[in-house]
């Protein structure tokens, strides 16, 4: 099954490519790789939540943040499709880097970034198995709780 057909089977429609919030482009091609810029979990041009991830009042829950990582990687896939025309050209997801704006006591960054990794596995199967970093940071652009970037090999 093609990657595009798998997306449709899962009932997933990729969003339009998110407009950059500063001086960069959403993705670039170098050789047979696409490198995305960090993608925020924009939905219809807005962040669904802002703030730090952690446990307690005023914090974004790890469960919600995991969903936002999933949304962010969909935005990254939209940027990839914008560069190469079709996700069916993807040979492999090479690397995922996830950033989690974390409360100082929060240590569950890998679980949050699983939202992106699990989606890639659902869509790409074995081609979605990738290397990864999950990094806790003090703050992200626009006070987003998560940011995800990917490197994709294509043919």
TORKOL-4160 file (C-alpha; in steps of 0.2 Angstrom, whole numbers, padded with zeros to 4 digits, m for minus):
155
<pt num="1" X="0000" Y="0000" Z="0000"/>
<pt num="2" X="0006" Y="0017" Z="m0004"/>
<pt num="3" X="0010" Y="0030" Z="0010"/>
<pt num="4" X="m0003" Y="0042" Z="0003"/>
<pt num="5" X="m0016" Y="0028" Z="0003"/>
<pt num="6" X="m0011" Y="0023" Z="0021"/>
<pt num="7" X="m0014" Y="0041" Z="0026"/>
<pt num="8" X="m0031" Y="0040" Z="0019"/>
<pt num="9" X="m0035" Y="0023" Z="0026"/>
<pt num="10" X="m0031" Y="0031" Z="0043"/>
<pt num="11" X="m0042" Y="0045" Z="0040"/>
<pt num="12" X="m0028" Y="0058" Z="0040"/>
<pt num="13" X="m0028" Y="0073" Z="0029"/>
<pt num="14" X="m0012" Y="0083" Z="0029"/>
<pt num="15" X="m0014" Y="0101" Z="0033"/>
<pt num="16" X="m0007" Y="0115" Z="0022"/>
<pt num="17" X="0011" Y="0119" Z="0024"/>
<pt num="18" X="0013" Y="0130" Z="0039"/>
<pt num="19" X="0019" Y="0147" Z="0036"/>
<pt num="20" X="0036" Y="0151" Z="0044"/>
<pt num="21" X="0036" Y="0162" Z="0059"/>
<pt num="22" X="0054" Y="0169" Z="0055"/>
<pt num="23" X="0067" Y="0169" Z="0042"/>
<pt num="24" X="0068" Y="0151" Z="0036"/>
<pt num="25" X="0059" Y="0139" Z="0024"/>
<pt num="26" X="0048" Y="0124" Z="0030"/>
<pt num="27" X="0060" Y="0111" Z="0022"/>
<pt num="28" X="0074" Y="0110" Z="0010"/>
<pt num="29" X="0080" Y="0096" Z="m0001"/>
<pt num="30" X="0099" Y="0091" Z="m0002"/>
<pt num="31" X="0103" Y="0076" Z="m0012"/>
<pt num="32" X="0090" Y="0062" Z="m0008"/>
<pt num="33" X="0085" Y="0069" Z="0009"/>
<pt num="34" X="0072" Y="0082" Z="0015"/>
<pt num="35" X="0076" Y="0091" Z="0031"/>
<pt num="36" X="0062" Y="0100" Z="0039"/>
<pt num="37" X="0063" Y="0115" Z="0050"/>
<pt num="38" X="0055" Y="0113" Z="0067"/>
<pt num="39" X="0037" Y="0112" Z="0065"/>
<pt num="40" X="0025" Y="0117" Z="0079"/>
<pt num="41" X="0008" Y="0109" Z="0081"/>
<pt num="42" X="m0002" Y="0122" Z="0072"/>
<pt num="43" X="m0020" Y="0118" Z="0068"/>
<pt num="44" X="m0029" Y="0130" Z="0056"/>
<pt num="45" X="m0015" Y="0142" Z="0059"/>
<pt num="46" X="m0016" Y="0142" Z="0078"/>
<pt num="47" X="m0008" Y="0133" Z="0092"/>
<pt num="48" X="m0020" Y="0122" Z="0101"/>
<pt num="49" X="m0011" Y="0125" Z="0118"/>
<pt num="50" X="0004" Y="0135" Z="0125"/>
<pt num="51" X="0015" Y="0133" Z="0140"/>
<pt num="52" X="0026" Y="0120" Z="0148"/>
<pt num="53" X="0023" Y="0102" Z="0149"/>
<pt num="54" X="0022" Y="0094" Z="0166"/>
<pt num="55" X="0010" Y="0089" Z="0180"/>
<pt num="56" X="0000" Y="0102" Z="0189"/>
<pt num="57" X="m0011" Y="0117" Z="0187"/>
<pt num="58" X="m0007" Y="0128" Z="0173"/>
<pt num="59" X="0004" Y="0115" Z="0164"/>
<pt num="60" X="0001" Y="0105" Z="0148"/>
<pt num="61" X="m0002" Y="0087" Z="0152"/>
<pt num="62" X="0010" Y="0074" Z="0144"/>
<pt num="63" X="m0005" Y="0066" Z="0136"/>
<pt num="64" X="m0010" Y="0082" Z="0127"/>
<pt num="65" X="0008" Y="0086" Z="0123"/>
<pt num="66" X="0010" Y="0068" Z="0115"/>
<pt num="67" X="m0005" Y="0073" Z="0104"/>
<pt num="68" X="0003" Y="0089" Z="0099"/>
<pt num="69" X="0019" Y="0080" Z="0094"/>
<pt num="70" X="0008" Y="0070" Z="0082"/>
<pt num="71" X="0001" Y="0086" Z="0075"/>
<pt num="72" X="0018" Y="0093" Z="0073"/>
<pt num="73" X="0024" Y="0078" Z="0063"/>
<pt num="74" X="0009" Y="0079" Z="0052"/>
<pt num="75" X="0015" Y="0097" Z="0048"/>
<pt num="76" X="0032" Y="0091" Z="0045"/>
<pt num="77" X="0025" Y="0078" Z="0033"/>
<pt num="78" X="0015" Y="0092" Z="0024"/>
<pt num="79" X="0032" Y="0102" Z="0022"/>
<pt num="80" X="0040" Y="0086" Z="0015"/>
<pt num="81" X="0026" Y="0083" Z="0003"/>
<pt num="82" X="0027" Y="0102" Z="m0002"/>
<pt num="83" X="0045" Y="0098" Z="m0008"/>
<pt num="84" X="0044" Y="0081" Z="m0016"/>
<pt num="85" X="0026" Y="0081" Z="m0022"/>
<pt num="86" X="0021" Y="0064" Z="m0014"/>
<pt num="87" X="0024" Y="0055" Z="0002"/>
<pt num="88" X="0025" Y="0039" Z="m0009"/>
<pt num="89" X="0042" Y="0045" Z="m0014"/>
<pt num="90" X="0048" Y="0042" Z="0004"/>
<pt num="91" X="0060" Y="0028" Z="0006"/>
<pt num="92" X="0063" Y="0030" Z="0025"/>
<pt num="93" X="0061" Y="0042" Z="0039"/>
<pt num="94" X="0079" Y="0044" Z="0045"/>
<pt num="95" X="0078" Y="0055" Z="0060"/>
<pt num="96" X="0065" Y="0063" Z="0072"/>
<pt num="97" X="0070" Y="0077" Z="0084"/>
<pt num="98" X="0057" Y="0082" Z="0096"/>
<pt num="99" X="0058" Y="0097" Z="0108"/>
<pt num="100" X="0047" Y="0098" Z="0123"/>
<pt num="101" X="0045" Y="0114" Z="0133"/>
<pt num="102" X="0046" Y="0107" Z="0150"/>
<pt num="103" X="0042" Y="0111" Z="0168"/>
<pt num="104" X="0059" Y="0109" Z="0177"/>
<pt num="105" X="0052" Y="0093" Z="0186"/>
<pt num="106" X="0046" Y="0085" Z="0170"/>
<pt num="107" X="0056" Y="0070" Z="0163"/>
<pt num="108" X="0044" Y="0062" Z="0151"/>
<pt num="109" X="0050" Y="0070" Z="0135"/>
<pt num="110" X="0052" Y="0053" Z="0126"/>
<pt num="111" X="0034" Y="0048" Z="0130"/>
<pt num="112" X="0029" Y="0065" Z="0122"/>
<pt num="113" X="0039" Y="0063" Z="0107"/>
<pt num="114" X="0032" Y="0046" Z="0105"/>
<pt num="115" X="0017" Y="0055" Z="0098"/>
<pt num="116" X="0027" Y="0059" Z="0082"/>
<pt num="117" X="0036" Y="0042" Z="0081"/>
<pt num="118" X="0020" Y="0031" Z="0083"/>
<pt num="119" X="0012" Y="0041" Z="0069"/>
<pt num="120" X="0026" Y="0038" Z="0058"/>
<pt num="121" X="0026" Y="0020" Z="0062"/>
<pt num="122" X="0007" Y="0019" Z="0058"/>
<pt num="123" X="0009" Y="0027" Z="0041"/>
<pt num="124" X="0026" Y="0021" Z="0035"/>
<pt num="125" X="0028" Y="0004" Z="0043"/>
<pt num="126" X="0046" Y="m0002" Z="0043"/>
<pt num="127" X="0051" Y="0013" Z="0033"/>
<pt num="128" X="0045" Y="0024" Z="0048"/>
<pt num="129" X="0058" Y="0016" Z="0060"/>
<pt num="130" X="0070" Y="0030" Z="0064"/>
<pt num="131" X="0083" Y="0037" Z="0075"/>
<pt num="132" X="0077" Y="0050" Z="0087"/>
<pt num="133" X="0081" Y="0063" Z="0100"/>
<pt num="134" X="0068" Y="0070" Z="0113"/>
<pt num="135" X="0075" Y="0085" Z="0121"/>
<pt num="136" X="0067" Y="0096" Z="0136"/>
<pt num="137" X="0069" Y="0114" Z="0134"/>
<pt num="138" X="0065" Y="0130" Z="0144"/>
<pt num="139" X="0054" Y="0138" Z="0130"/>
<pt num="140" X="0049" Y="0136" Z="0112"/>
<pt num="141" X="0043" Y="0148" Z="0099"/>
<pt num="142" X="0026" Y="0156" Z="0102"/>
<pt num="143" X="0026" Y="0147" Z="0119"/>
<pt num="144" X="0022" Y="0130" Z="0110"/>
<pt num="145" X="0023" Y="0115" Z="0121"/>
<pt num="146" X="0032" Y="0105" Z="0107"/>
<pt num="147" X="0041" Y="0106" Z="0091"/>
<pt num="148" X="0046" Y="0092" Z="0079"/>
<pt num="149" X="0058" Y="0091" Z="0065"/>
<pt num="150" X="0062" Y="0076" Z="0053"/>
<pt num="151" X="0074" Y="0070" Z="0040"/>
<pt num="152" X="0067" Y="0060" Z="0026"/>
<pt num="153" X="0076" Y="0050" Z="0013"/>
<pt num="154" X="0067" Y="0049" Z="m0004"/>
<pt num="155" X="0069" Y="0042" Z="m0021"/>
